[in-house]
Amino acid sequence: MLSAAEWSIVSLTLQVGGAAMIGTLPVAFALAWLLARGRFPGKLVLDGLVHLPLVLPPVVTGWLLLLAFAPGGPLGRVLQSWFGVTLLFNWAGAALASGVMALPLMVRAMRLSIEAVDARLENAARTLGAGRWRVFWTITLPLSMPGLLAGLVLGFARSIGEFGATITFVANVPGQTQTLPLAIYSALQLPDGEGVVIRLASISVALALAALLGSAALARRAGRGRHGV
């Protein structure tokens, strides 16, 4: 059984993961669309920048976020002076770090899904008089939806497991930024923390496994839909 404090950690983790996905989804989809359908100079550079968090040490990503969103940073100064908001040492900053780390996986899954849509169907709809937006809403988006949902689920799994960028950017503050990975790390430092580690690690494994199975099921459904099965 989890204690009240441990349930609070699980709740905060789900809150951070959910907020990260809500905030990252439109950005990930826009980038996936540009990379899948766009033809423009610098596309290779954009592709590299999108996937940079996959190869950078998470601590470096967190440090870059700290430079940008600290009260003295270029983006942090704008947030604080215009909106009175700071992302340091609160769950919103943890959600930002988690979303940034999940972005490459989401973009990759969504891009593959968009690229798999048969362009002949879109062209046929246009020849019948459908506008660009109508083709998108009635053909492209429905056909790519399973892959988009798979990317969302996979990104959620990545966001709730984020550690390095989060602890570097917003620290490990109980009740504010201490998600499951950070709580497990803290418990490992305690002589009698083994029970807490086992309980929280079990929850982490269950959440990650559920997300991976959901993503695989959605990807399989997308494959069946493309082959008409």
Secondary structure, 3 states (H helix, E strand, C coil): CCCHHHHHHHHHHHHHHHHHHHHHHHHHHHHHHHHHHCCCCCHHHHHHHHCHHHHCCHHHHHHHHHHHHCCCCHHHHHHHHHHCCCCCCCHHHHHHHHHHHHHHHHHHHHHHHHHCCCHHHHHHHHHCCCCHHHHHHHHHHHHHHHHHHHHHHHHHHHHHCCCHHHHHHHCCCCCCCCCHHHHHHHHHCCCCCHHHHHHHHHHHHHHHHHHHHHHHHHHHHHHHHHCCC
